Amino acid sequence: MASGFPFALLLCLSIGLLAPSCYGQTSCPGSCPPGWTLFRSRCFSFNIQKKSWTDAETFCKAAGGNLASVHSEEEYKFLKTYINQVTGDIERTWIGGFDSVQPGVWMWSDGSIFDYKSWGPGQPDNAGGVEHCLENYQGKWNDNSCPKTQPFLCSMNL
């Protein structure tokens, strides 16, 4: 009776060759790039260096994403926790909302639908007529002046 060992070995080696491999790649399909954190089907990166909203959006685009859009309470809770884990605080942070095209009509810089809101009390208020960019502030959203420099949160879809 012939041994089945050579056949089993050949079968295992063949399966190994067909399996997807990420060895030597900077990232695997379905995973985030180094320095980014996965939540659901999106990757997020908190950046502590302070930039204006426009410069932060440019930075995020160069990295393959945009300033973060937020689409659910669950996602927003994750992002607040993520920022707190990175900074040890509830840091003022730019995210991707803006109303500079038409005041009062908020949009996301990634072009997605503005389908979730978490404004703080009395916000947005467009104080001084110059607040057209969205920040996370003390766990809620606030409109602020776009040239102000502060940390920011990028996101990208997988």
DSSP file (Angstrom, degrees, kcal/mol; ACC not computed):
  #  RESIDUE AA STRUCTURE BP1 BP2  ACC     N-H-->O    O-->H-N    N-H-->O    O-->H-N    TCO  KAPPA ALPHA  PHI   PSI    X-CA   Y-CA   Z-CA
    1    1 A M              0   0    0      0, 0.0     2,-0.2     0, 0.0     0, 0.0   0.000 360.0 360.0 360.0 127.7    0.0    0.0    0.0
    2    2 A A        -     0   0    0      1,-0.1     2,-0.2     2,-0.0     0, 0.0  -0.467 360.0-110.3 -77.4 144.8    1.5    3.3   -1.1
    3    3 A S        -     0   0    0     -2,-0.2     4,-0.3     1,-0.1    -1,-0.1  -0.476  12.1-148.4 -73.8 143.5    1.9    6.0    1.5
    4    4 A G  S  > S+     0   0    0      1,-0.2     4,-2.5    -2,-0.2     5,-0.2   0.430  77.0  96.0 -88.0  -1.1   -0.4    9.1    1.2
    5    5 A F  H  > S+     0   0    0      1,-0.2     4,-2.8     2,-0.2     5,-0.2   0.924  80.9  48.7 -59.8 -49.7    2.3   11.3    2.7
    6    6 A P  H  > S+     0   0    0      0, 0.0     4,-2.4     0, 0.0    -1,-0.2   0.903 113.8  48.3 -59.4 -38.5    3.8   12.6   -0.6
    7    7 A F  H  > S+     0   0    0     -4,-0.3     4,-2.4     2,-0.2    -2,-0.2   0.930 112.5  47.5 -65.3 -44.8    0.3   13.4   -1.9
    8    8 A A  H  X S+     0   0    0     -4,-2.5     4,-2.4     2,-0.2    -1,-0.2   0.897 112.4  50.1 -63.1 -41.4   -0.7   15.2    1.3
    9    9 A L  H  X S+     0   0    0     -4,-2.8     4,-2.4     2,-0.2    -1,-0.2   0.930 111.3  48.0 -62.6 -46.4    2.6   17.2    1.3
   10   10 A L  H  X S+     0   0    0     -4,-2.4     4,-2.2    -5,-0.2    -2,-0.2   0.893 111.5  51.2 -61.8 -40.8    2.1   18.2   -2.3
   11   11 A L  H  X S+     0   0    0     -4,-2.4     4,-2.3     2,-0.2    -2,-0.2   0.923 110.5  48.1 -62.8 -45.5   -1.5   19.2   -1.6
   12   12 A C  H  X S+     0   0    0     -4,-2.4     4,-2.1     1,-0.2    -2,-0.2   0.909 112.0  49.0 -63.1 -42.9   -0.5   21.4    1.4
   13   13 A L  H  X S+     0   0    0     -4,-2.4     4,-1.7     2,-0.2    -1,-0.2   0.893 110.6  51.2 -64.4 -39.8    2.3   23.1   -0.6
   14   14 A S  H  X S+     0   0    0     -4,-2.2     4,-1.5     2,-0.2    -2,-0.2   0.918 109.7  49.0 -64.1 -43.8   -0.1   23.8   -3.5
   15   15 A I  H  X S+     0   0    0     -4,-2.3     4,-1.5     1,-0.2    -1,-0.2   0.900 109.0  54.0 -62.8 -40.3   -2.7   25.4   -1.1
   16   16 A G  H  < S+     0   0    0     -4,-2.1    -1,-0.2     1,-0.2    -2,-0.2   0.854 107.1  50.9 -62.1 -35.8    0.0   27.5    0.4
   17   17 A L  H  < S+     0   0    0     -4,-1.7    -1,-0.2     1,-0.2    -2,-0.2   0.809 111.9  47.3 -72.1 -29.0    1.0   28.8   -3.0
   18   18 A L  H  < S+     0   0    0     -4,-1.5    -2,-0.2    -3,-0.2    -1,-0.2   0.711  90.8  97.7 -84.6 -20.7   -2.6   29.8   -3.8
   19   19 A A  S  < S-     0   0    0     -4,-1.5     2,-0.1    -5,-0.1    -3,-0.0  -0.404  87.8-100.5 -68.7 142.4   -3.2   31.5   -0.5
   20   20 A P        -     0   0    0      0, 0.0     2,-0.4     0, 0.0    -1,-0.1  -0.380  41.2-161.5 -63.8 139.6   -2.9   35.3   -0.6
   21   21 A S        -     0   0    0     -4,-0.1    -4,-0.0     1,-0.1    -5,-0.0  -0.972  24.5-175.7-126.6 139.9    0.4   36.5    0.8
   22   22 A C    >   +     0   0    0     -2,-0.4     3,-2.3     6,-0.1    -1,-0.1   0.267  38.4 139.7-111.5   7.3    1.3   39.9    2.1
   23   23 A Y  T 3  S+     0   0    0      1,-0.3     3,-0.1     3,-0.0    -2,-0.1  -0.308  76.8   7.5 -58.2 128.1    4.9   39.1    2.8
   24   24 A G  T 3  S+     0   0    0      1,-0.3    -1,-0.3     2,-0.1     2,-0.2   0.410 103.1 117.5  82.5  -2.0    7.2   42.0    1.7
   25   25 A Q    <   -     0   0    0     -3,-2.3    -1,-0.3     1,-0.1     3,-0.1  -0.655  69.6-130.2 -95.8 155.4    4.2   44.4    1.0
   26   26 A T  S    S+     0   0    0     -2,-0.2     2,-0.3     1,-0.2    -1,-0.1   0.805  90.9   1.7 -73.8 -27.8    3.6   47.6    2.8
   27   27 A S  S    S-     0   0    0      6,-0.1    -1,-0.2     7,-0.0     5,-0.0  -0.989  71.2-123.1-154.2 156.9    0.0   46.6    3.4
   28   28 A C    >   -     0   0    0     -2,-0.3     3,-1.9     4,-0.2    -6,-0.1  -0.699  43.8 -90.2 -96.8 150.6   -2.3   43.8    2.7
   29   29 A P  T 3  S+     0   0    0      0, 0.0     3,-0.1     0, 0.0    -1,-0.1  -0.366 116.3  24.1 -56.8 136.8   -5.6   44.1    0.8
   30   30 A G  T 3  S+     0   0    0      1,-0.3     2,-0.3   128,-0.3   128,-0.1   0.557 107.7  96.7  83.0   7.5   -8.4   44.9    3.3
   31   31 A S  S <  S-     0   0    0     -3,-1.9    -1,-0.3   127,-0.1    12,-0.1  -0.873  75.4-105.6-126.2 162.6   -6.0   46.4    5.9
   32   32 A C        -     0   0    0     -2,-0.3    -4,-0.2     4,-0.1     3,-0.1  -0.480  37.8-102.2 -83.4 153.8   -5.0   49.9    6.8
   33   33 A P    >   -     0   0    0      0, 0.0     3,-1.9     0, 0.0    -1,-0.1  -0.285  58.6 -72.9 -64.1 160.4   -1.6   51.4    5.9
   34   34 A P  T 3  S+     0   0    0      0, 0.0     3,-0.1     0, 0.0    -7,-0.0  -0.301 124.1  26.7 -55.2 137.6    1.0   51.6    8.7
   35   35 A G  T 3  S+     0   0    0      1,-0.3     2,-0.3    -3,-0.1    11,-0.2   0.380 101.8 103.9  88.8  -3.9    0.0   54.3   11.2
   36   36 A W    <   -     0   0    0     -3,-1.9     2,-0.4     9,-0.1    -1,-0.3  -0.800  62.1-138.7-109.7 153.9   -3.7   54.1   10.4
   37   37 A T  E     -A   44   0A   0      7,-3.2     7,-2.4    -2,-0.3     2,-0.3  -0.940  15.2-131.0-117.8 133.2   -6.4   52.5   12.5
   38   38 A L  E     +A   43   0A   0     -2,-0.4     2,-0.3     5,-0.2     5,-0.2  -0.638  27.5 168.3 -86.0 134.0   -9.2   50.3   11.1
   39   39 A F  E >   -A   42   0A   0      3,-2.8     3,-2.0    -2,-0.3     2,-0.2  -0.917  68.6 -46.2-141.1 119.4  -12.9   50.8   12.1
   40   40 A R  T 3  S-     0   0    0     -2,-0.3    -2,-0.0     1,-0.2     0, 0.0  -0.422 122.9 -23.7  56.7-123.5  -15.4   48.9   10.0
   41   41 A S  T 3  S+     0   0    0     -2,-0.2   117,-2.4    -3,-0.1     2,-0.3   0.076 124.2  80.6-106.6  24.5  -14.4   49.5    6.3
   42   42 A R  E <   -AB  39 157A   0     -3,-2.0    -3,-2.8   115,-0.2     2,-0.4  -0.935  64.5-140.8-131.3 154.0  -12.5   52.7    6.9
   43   43 A C  E     -AB  38 156A   0    113,-3.0   113,-2.1    -2,-0.3     2,-0.3  -0.889  17.7-163.1-111.8 144.1   -9.0   53.6    8.1
   44   44 A F  E     -AB  37 155A   0     -7,-2.4    -7,-3.2    -2,-0.4     2,-0.4  -0.954   8.1-170.9-129.4 146.1   -8.3   56.6   10.4
   45   45 A S  E     - B   0 154A   0    109,-2.0   109,-2.8    -2,-0.3     2,-0.4  -0.961  11.7-151.5-139.1 119.6   -5.2   58.5   11.2
   46   46 A F  E     - B   0 153A   0     -2,-0.4     2,-0.5   -11,-0.2   107,-0.2  -0.770  12.2-160.2 -89.4 132.3   -4.9   61.2   14.0
   47   47 A N  E     - B   0 152A   0    105,-3.0   105,-2.0    -2,-0.4    -2,-0.0  -0.956  10.9-167.1-119.5 116.6   -2.3   63.8   13.3
   48   48 A I  E     +     0   0A   0     -2,-0.5    -1,-0.1   103,-0.2     2,-0.1   0.742  59.8 100.8 -75.8 -24.6   -1.0   65.8   16.2
   49   49 A Q  E    S-     0   0A   0      1,-0.1     2,-0.4   103,-0.1   103,-0.2  -0.393  79.9-117.0 -65.7 139.8    0.8   68.5   14.1
   50   50 A K  E     +     0   0A   0     99,-0.1     2,-0.3   101,-0.1    99,-0.1  -0.628  44.3 159.1 -86.9 130.6   -1.3   71.6   13.9
   51   51 A K  E     - B   0 150A   0     99,-2.0    99,-1.9    -2,-0.4    43,-0.1  -0.958  43.2 -99.9-140.8 157.9   -2.6   72.7   10.5
   52   52 A S     >  -     0   0    0     -2,-0.3     4,-2.6    97,-0.2     5,-0.2  -0.304  46.3-102.6 -66.7 165.2   -5.3   74.9    9.1
   53   53 A W  H  > S+     0   0    0     93,-2.5     4,-2.4    95,-0.4     5,-0.2   0.928 123.5  47.7 -58.0 -45.3   -8.4   73.1    7.9
   54   54 A T  H  > S+     0   0    0     92,-0.4     4,-2.2     1,-0.2    -1,-0.2   0.919 113.5  46.1 -64.1 -45.1   -7.3   73.5    4.3
   55   55 A D  H  > S+     0   0    0      2,-0.2     4,-2.3     1,-0.2    -1,-0.2   0.858 111.8  52.8 -66.5 -34.1   -3.7   72.4    4.9
   56   56 A A  H  X S+     0   0    0     -4,-2.6     4,-2.6     2,-0.2    -2,-0.2   0.917 109.1  49.0 -66.0 -43.0   -5.0   69.4    6.9
   57   57 A E  H  X S+     0   0    0     -4,-2.4     4,-2.5     2,-0.2    -2,-0.2   0.909 111.1  50.2 -62.0 -42.1   -7.3   68.4    4.0
   58   58 A T  H  X S+     0   0    0     -4,-2.2     4,-2.1     2,-0.2    -2,-0.2   0.911 110.7  49.9 -61.6 -42.6   -4.4   68.7    1.6
   59   59 A F  H  X S+     0   0    0     -4,-2.3     4,-1.2     2,-0.2    -2,-0.2   0.929 111.4  48.1 -61.1 -46.9   -2.2   66.6    3.9
   60   60 A C  H  <>S+     0   0    0     -4,-2.6     5,-2.9     1,-0.2     3,-0.4   0.901 110.3  51.8 -62.7 -41.3   -5.0   63.9    4.2
   61   61 A K  H ><5S+     0   0    0     -4,-2.5     3,-1.6     1,-0.2    -1,-0.2   0.903 106.1  54.1 -62.4 -40.9   -5.4   63.9    0.4
   62   62 A A  H 3<5S+     0   0    0     -4,-2.1    -1,-0.2     1,-0.3    -2,-0.2   0.791 107.3  52.3 -63.2 -26.6   -1.7   63.4   -0.1
   63   63 A A  T 3<5S-     0   0    0     -4,-1.2    -1,-0.3    -3,-0.4    -2,-0.2   0.426 129.5 -96.6 -88.7   0.1   -1.9   60.3    2.2
   64   64 A G  T < 5S+     0   0    0     -3,-1.6    -3,-0.2     1,-0.3     2,-0.1   0.595  95.4  63.1  98.7  12.3   -4.8   58.9    0.1
   65   65 A G  S   <S-     0   0    0     -5,-2.9    -1,-0.3    -6,-0.1     2,-0.3  -0.414  70.5-115.6-137.4-147.7   -7.7   60.1    2.1
   66   66 A N  E     -C  155   0A   0     89,-2.1    89,-2.9    -2,-0.1     3,-0.1  -0.913  50.4 -65.7-148.6 169.6   -9.6   63.2    3.3
   67   67 A L  E    S-C  154   0A   0     -2,-0.3    87,-0.3    87,-0.2    43,-0.2  -0.425  79.7 -82.9 -56.5 146.3  -10.4   64.8    6.6
   68   68 A A        -     0   0    0     85,-3.1    28,-3.2    26,-0.3     2,-0.3  -0.263  40.1-157.4 -66.1 134.6  -12.6   62.4    8.3
   69   69 A S        -     0   0    0     26,-0.2     2,-0.4    27,-0.1    45,-0.0  -0.772  11.5-145.2 -98.4 155.3  -16.3   62.3    7.7
   70   70 A V        +     0   0    0     -2,-0.3    46,-0.4    46,-0.2    45,-0.2  -0.987  22.2 171.9-128.3 131.2  -18.6   60.8   10.3
   71   71 A H        +     0   0    0     -2,-0.4     2,-0.3     1,-0.2    -1,-0.1   0.376  60.0  21.8-124.6   3.5  -21.7   58.8    9.5
   72   72 A S     >  -     0   0    0      1,-0.1     4,-2.3    44,-0.1    -1,-0.2  -0.988  70.0-112.3-163.3 161.1  -23.0   57.3   12.8
   73   73 A E  H  > S+     0   0    0     -2,-0.3     4,-2.7     2,-0.2     5,-0.2   0.889 118.4  54.7 -62.4 -39.8  -23.0   57.6   16.6
   74   74 A E  H  > S+     0   0    0      1,-0.2     4,-2.0     2,-0.2    -1,-0.2   0.919 109.6  46.1 -60.7 -44.3  -21.1   54.4   16.8
   75   75 A E  H  > S+     0   0    0      2,-0.2     4,-2.4     1,-0.2    -1,-0.2   0.906 112.4  50.8 -65.1 -41.9  -18.4   55.7   14.4
   76   76 A Y  H  X S+     0   0    0     -4,-2.3     4,-2.5     2,-0.2    -2,-0.2   0.902 108.4  51.6 -65.4 -40.3  -18.2   59.0   16.3
   77   77 A K  H  X S+     0   0    0     -4,-2.7     4,-2.2     1,-0.2    -1,-0.2   0.917 110.2  50.2 -60.6 -42.4  -17.8   57.2   19.7
   78   78 A F  H  X S+     0   0    0     -4,-2.0     4,-2.8    -5,-0.2    -2,-0.2   0.932 110.9  48.8 -59.3 -46.2  -15.0   55.2   18.2
   79   79 A L  H  X S+     0   0    0     -4,-2.4     4,-2.6     2,-0.2     5,-0.2   0.894 110.4  49.8 -65.0 -40.7  -13.3   58.4   16.9
   80   80 A K  H  X S+     0   0    0     -4,-2.5     4,-2.2     2,-0.2    -1,-0.2   0.918 113.5  46.6 -63.3 -42.1  -13.6   60.2   20.2
   81   81 A T  H  X S+     0   0    0     -4,-2.2     4,-2.4    -5,-0.2    -2,-0.2   0.912 111.8  51.6 -64.3 -42.7  -12.1   57.2   22.0
   82   82 A Y  H  X S+     0   0    0     -4,-2.8     4,-2.0     2,-0.2    -2,-0.2   0.929 110.7  47.1 -60.2 -48.0   -9.3   56.9   19.4
   83   83 A I  H  X S+     0   0    0     -4,-2.6     4,-2.7     1,-0.2     6,-0.4   0.918 112.6  50.4 -61.0 -43.4   -8.4   60.6   19.8
   84   84 A N  H  X S+     0   0    0     -4,-2.2     4,-2.8     1,-0.2    -1,-0.2   0.879 109.1  51.1 -63.3 -38.7   -8.4   60.2   23.6
   85   85 A Q  H  < S+     0   0    0     -4,-2.4    -1,-0.2     1,-0.2    -2,-0.2   0.878 114.9  43.2 -66.0 -37.4   -6.2   57.1   23.4
   86   86 A V  H  < S+     0   0    0     -4,-2.0    -2,-0.2    -5,-0.2    -1,-0.2   0.900 130.7  22.4 -74.2 -41.4   -3.6   59.0   21.2
   87   87 A T  H  < S-     0   0    0     -4,-2.7    -3,-0.2     2,-0.3    -2,-0.2   0.671  91.8-127.4-103.4 -19.9   -3.6   62.3   23.1
   88   88 A G  S  < S+     0   0    0     -4,-2.8     2,-0.3    -5,-0.4    -4,-0.2   0.617  86.1  62.4  77.7  12.7   -4.8   61.4   26.6
   89   89 A D  S    S-     0   0    0     -6,-0.4     2,-1.1    -5,-0.1    -2,-0.3  -0.905  99.7 -91.8-152.8 174.8   -7.4   64.1   26.2
   90   90 A I        -     0   0    0     -2,-0.3    48,-0.5    -3,-0.1     2,-0.1  -0.759  57.9-162.5 -95.5  84.4  -10.4   65.3   24.2
   91   91 A E        -     0   0    0     -2,-1.1     2,-0.2   -11,-0.1    48,-0.1  -0.425  25.1-108.2 -75.1 137.6   -8.3   67.3   21.8
   92   92 A R        -     0   0    0     -2,-0.1     2,-0.4    45,-0.1    45,-0.2  -0.513  52.3-179.1 -58.7 128.1   -9.7   69.9   19.5
   93   93 A T  E     -D  136   0A   0     43,-1.8    43,-3.2    -2,-0.2    59,-0.3  -0.993  29.2-125.7-143.7 129.9   -9.5   68.2   16.1
   94   94 A W  E     -De 135 152A   0     57,-2.6    59,-2.1    -2,-0.4   -26,-0.3  -0.548  30.1-178.7 -69.2 136.8  -10.4   69.2   12.6
   95   95 A I  E     -     0   0A   0     39,-2.4    39,-0.4    -2,-0.2   -26,-0.2  -0.767  41.9 -88.5-125.2-179.8  -12.7   66.8   10.8
   96   96 A G  E    S+     0   0A   0    -28,-3.2    13,-2.0    -2,-0.3     2,-0.2   0.261  80.5 114.1 -84.1  11.7  -14.0   67.0    7.2
   97   97 A G  E     + F   0 108A   0    -29,-0.2    37,-2.4    11,-0.2     2,-0.3  -0.557  33.9 162.4 -82.9 145.5  -17.1   69.1    7.4
   98   98 A F  E     -DF 133 107A   0      9,-2.1     9,-2.4    35,-0.2    35,-0.2  -0.987  30.3-170.3-154.6 154.8  -17.4   72.5    5.9
   99   99 A D        +     0   0    0     33,-2.0     6,-0.3    -2,-0.3    34,-0.1  -0.010  53.1 117.4-132.8  29.4  -20.1   75.0    4.8
  100  100 A S  S    S+     0   0    0     32,-0.5     6,-0.1     1,-0.2    33,-0.1   0.705  71.1  59.6 -74.5 -19.5  -18.0   77.5    2.9
  101  101 A V  S    S-     0   0    0      1,-0.3    -1,-0.2     4,-0.2    -2,-0.1   0.936 131.2  -1.0 -71.4 -46.7  -19.8   76.9   -0.4
  102  102 A Q  S >  S-     0   0    0      3,-0.4     3,-2.6     0, 0.0    -1,-0.3  -0.885  87.7-116.9-144.7 110.2  -23.1   78.0    1.1
  103  103 A P  T 3  S+     0   0    0      0, 0.0    -3,-0.1     0, 0.0     3,-0.1  -0.181 100.8  19.6 -50.7 131.4  -23.3   79.0    4.7
  104  104 A G  T 3  S+     0   0    0      1,-0.1     2,-0.8    -5,-0.1    -4,-0.1   0.228  99.2 100.9  92.1 -12.8  -25.5   76.6    6.7
  105  105 A V    <   -     0   0    0     -3,-2.6    -3,-0.4    -6,-0.3     2,-0.3  -0.877  63.5-156.2-106.4 101.3  -25.3   73.8    4.2
  106  106 A W        +     0   0    0     -2,-0.8     2,-0.3     8,-0.1     8,-0.2  -0.563  15.9 175.7 -86.2 139.9  -22.8   71.4    5.6
  107  107 A M  E     -F   98   0A   0     -9,-2.4    -9,-2.1    -2,-0.3     2,-0.4  -0.902  29.2-117.5-134.5 160.3  -20.8   69.0    3.4
  108  108 A W  E >   -F   97   0A   0      4,-0.8     3,-1.9    -2,-0.3   -11,-0.2  -0.848  19.8-132.8 -99.3 140.8  -18.1   66.4    3.8
  109  109 A S  T 3  S+     0   0    0    -13,-2.0    -1,-0.1    -2,-0.4   -12,-0.1   0.704 106.0  61.1 -65.4 -19.7  -14.8   67.0    2.0
  110  110 A D  T 3  S-     0   0    0    -43,-0.2    -1,-0.3   -14,-0.1     3,-0.1   0.447 115.3-114.6 -86.2   1.2  -14.8   63.4    0.8
  111  111 A G  S <  S+     0   0    0     -3,-1.9    -2,-0.1     1,-0.3     3,-0.1   0.422  70.2 137.3  84.5  -1.7  -18.1   64.0   -1.1
  112  112 A S        -     0   0    0      1,-0.1    -4,-0.8    -5,-0.0    -1,-0.3  -0.292  64.8 -83.3 -75.0 164.9  -20.1   61.6    1.1
  113  113 A I        -     0   0    0      1,-0.1     2,-1.9    -6,-0.1    -1,-0.1  -0.456  31.7-127.4 -71.3 135.9  -23.6   62.5    2.3
  114  114 A F        +     0   0    0     -8,-0.2    -1,-0.1     1,-0.2    -8,-0.1  -0.582  56.3 146.1 -81.3  77.8  -23.8   64.6    5.5
  115  115 A D        +     0   0    0     -2,-1.9     2,-0.3   -45,-0.2    -1,-0.2   0.303  50.8  51.3-106.3   6.5  -26.1   62.1    7.1
  116  116 A Y        -     0   0    0    -46,-0.4     2,-0.3    -3,-0.1   -46,-0.2  -0.996  59.4-173.8-143.7 142.7  -25.1   62.4   10.8
  117  117 A K        +     0   0    0     -2,-0.3   -44,-0.0   -46,-0.1   -46,-0.0  -0.988  17.1 174.8-137.5 146.3  -24.7   65.4   13.1
  118  118 A S        +     0   0    0     -2,-0.3    23,-2.8   -42,-0.0    -1,-0.0  -0.273  24.0 171.4-143.2  51.9  -23.4   65.8   16.7
  119  119 A W  B     -g  141   0A   0     21,-0.2    23,-0.2     4,-0.1     3,-0.1  -0.309  31.1-122.1 -66.4 144.4  -23.4   69.6   17.2
  120  120 A G    >   -     0   0    0     21,-2.7     3,-2.0     1,-0.2    -1,-0.1  -0.278  55.1 -60.4 -72.4 170.4  -22.7   71.0   20.6
  121  121 A P  T 3  S+     0   0    0      0, 0.0    -1,-0.2     0, 0.0    19,-0.0  -0.312 126.2   6.9 -56.4 130.2  -25.4   73.3   22.2
  122  122 A G  T 3  S+     0   0    0      1,-0.3    -2,-0.1    -3,-0.1    -3,-0.0   0.559 103.9 170.8  75.6   8.8  -26.0   76.4   20.0
  123  123 A Q    <   +     0   0    0     -3,-2.0    -1,-0.3     1,-0.1    -4,-0.1  -0.782  44.8  36.9-109.9 153.3  -23.9   75.1   17.2
  124  124 A P        +     0   0    0      0, 0.0    -1,-0.1     0, 0.0    -2,-0.1   0.586  68.2 152.6 -76.1 146.7  -23.2   75.7   14.4
  125  125 A D        -     0   0    0     18,-0.2     4,-0.2    -2,-0.1     3,-0.2   0.493  43.8-139.3-119.8  -6.7  -23.3   79.5   15.1
  126  126 A N    >   -     0   0    0      5,-0.2     3,-2.7     1,-0.2    18,-0.1   0.897  28.4-151.4  47.0  48.5  -20.9   80.9   12.5
  127  127 A A  G >  S+     0   0    0      1,-0.3     3,-1.5    16,-0.2     4,-0.2  -0.228  74.7   2.7 -53.7 130.8  -19.6   83.4   15.1
  128  128 A G  G 3  S-     0   0    0      1,-0.3    -1,-0.3    -3,-0.2    -2,-0.1   0.524 118.0 -86.0  69.0   5.2  -18.4   86.5   13.5
  129  129 A G  G <  S+     0   0    0     -3,-2.7    -1,-0.3    -4,-0.2    -2,-0.2   0.662 116.1  92.8  72.4  15.6  -19.5   85.2   10.1
  130  130 A V    <   +     0   0    0     -3,-1.5     2,-0.9    -4,-0.1    16,-0.6   0.291  47.1 104.4-125.0   9.9  -16.2   83.4    9.7
  131  131 A E  E     + H   0 145A   0     14,-0.2    14,-0.3    -4,-0.2    -5,-0.2  -0.794  29.0 137.8-101.6 101.3  -16.7   79.9   11.0
  132  132 A H  E     +     0   0A   0     -2,-0.9   -33,-2.0    12,-0.8   -32,-0.5   0.280  47.9  78.6-125.2   7.9  -17.1   77.5    8.1
  133  133 A C  E    S-DH  98 144A   0     11,-2.0    11,-2.9   -35,-0.2     2,-0.4  -0.933  72.4-122.1-126.5 148.9  -15.0   74.4    9.1
  134  134 A L  E     + H   0 143A   0    -37,-2.4   -39,-2.4   -39,-0.4     2,-0.3  -0.721  28.6 176.5 -98.8 130.1  -15.9   71.6   11.4
  135  135 A E  E     -DH  94 142A   0      7,-2.7     7,-2.1    -2,-0.4     2,-0.6  -0.926  33.6-122.2-125.0 153.5  -14.0   70.6   14.5
  136  136 A N  E     +DH  93 141A   0    -43,-3.2   -43,-1.8    -2,-0.3     2,-0.4  -0.863  40.7 177.4 -86.5 123.0  -14.5   68.0   17.3
  137  137 A Y  E >   - H   0 140A   0      3,-3.8     3,-1.7    -2,-0.6   -46,-0.1  -0.962  61.3 -21.6-138.5 116.9  -14.5   70.1   20.5
  138  138 A Q  T 3  S-     0   0    0    -48,-0.5     3,-0.1    -2,-0.4    -1,-0.1   0.854 126.6 -50.9  52.2  40.7  -15.1   68.7   24.0
  139  139 A G  T 3  S+     0   0    0      1,-0.3    -1,-0.3   -48,-0.1     2,-0.3   0.500 127.3  76.4  81.2   4.4  -16.8   65.6   22.5
  140  140 A K  E <  S- H   0 137A   0     -3,-1.7    -3,-3.8   -19,-0.0     2,-0.3  -0.832  85.0 -91.5-134.5 174.7  -19.2   67.5   20.3
  141  141 A W  E     +gH 119 136A   0    -23,-2.8   -21,-2.7    -2,-0.3     2,-0.3  -0.661  38.0 176.3 -93.7 148.0  -19.1   69.4   17.0
  142  142 A N  E     - H   0 135A   0     -7,-2.1    -7,-2.7    -2,-0.3     2,-0.4  -0.991  28.6-125.8-143.7 143.2  -18.4   73.1   16.6
  143  143 A D  E     + H   0 134A   0     -2,-0.3     2,-0.3    -9,-0.2    -9,-0.2  -0.768  39.4 173.5 -87.7 141.4  -17.9   75.3   13.6
  144  144 A N  E     - H   0 133A   0    -11,-2.9   -11,-2.0    -2,-0.4   -12,-0.8  -0.886  40.8 -75.0-142.4 170.0  -14.7   77.2   13.7
  145  145 A S  E >   - H   0 131A   0     -2,-0.3     3,-1.6   -14,-0.3   -14,-0.2  -0.558  40.0-137.7 -72.6 124.4  -12.5   79.6   11.6
  146  146 A C  T 3  S+     0   0    0    -16,-0.6   -93,-2.5    -2,-0.4   -92,-0.4   0.777  97.3  59.3 -59.1 -33.4  -10.8   77.5    8.9
  147  147 A P  T 3  S+     0   0    0      0, 0.0    -1,-0.3     0, 0.0    -2,-0.0   0.696  79.2 110.2 -71.7 -14.9   -7.3   79.2    9.2
  148  148 A K    <   -     0   0    0     -3,-1.6     2,-0.5     1,-0.1   -95,-0.4  -0.313  68.8-131.6 -57.4 139.9   -7.0   78.2   12.8
  149  149 A T        +     0   0    0    -97,-0.2   -97,-0.2   -99,-0.1   -99,-0.1  -0.830  44.4 132.4-101.3 134.5   -4.3   75.6   13.3
  150  150 A Q  E     -B   51   0A   0    -99,-1.9   -99,-2.0    -2,-0.5   -57,-0.1  -0.967  57.9 -69.1-163.6 168.2   -5.0   72.4   15.3
  151  151 A P  E     -     0   0A   0      0, 0.0   -57,-2.6     0, 0.0     2,-0.3  -0.122  52.9-158.1 -59.9 166.6   -4.6   68.6   15.1
  152  152 A F  E     -Be  47  94A   0   -105,-2.0  -105,-3.0   -59,-0.3     2,-0.5  -0.962  16.3-130.0-150.8 163.0   -6.7   66.8   12.6
  153  153 A L  E     -B   46   0A   0    -59,-2.1   -85,-3.1    -2,-0.3     2,-0.2  -0.971  20.3-164.2-123.2 120.9   -8.2   63.4   11.8
  154  154 A C  E     -BC  45  67A   0   -109,-2.8  -109,-2.0    -2,-0.5     2,-0.3  -0.669   6.2-171.7 -97.4 156.1   -7.9   61.8    8.3
  155  155 A S  E     -BC  44  66A   0    -89,-2.9   -89,-2.1    -2,-0.2     2,-0.3  -0.984   6.4-175.2-142.1 156.4   -9.9   58.9    7.0
  156  156 A M  E     -B   43   0A   0   -113,-2.1  -113,-3.0    -2,-0.3     2,-0.3  -0.990  25.7-119.6-146.7 149.1   -9.8   56.7    3.9
  157  157 A N  E      B   42   0A   0     -2,-0.3  -115,-0.2  -115,-0.2    -2,-0.0  -0.627 360.0 360.0 -84.0 146.4  -12.1   53.9    2.6
  158  158 A L              0   0    0   -117,-2.4  -128,-0.3    -2,-0.3  -116,-0.1   0.464 360.0 360.0 -78.8 360.0  -10.7   50.4    2.1
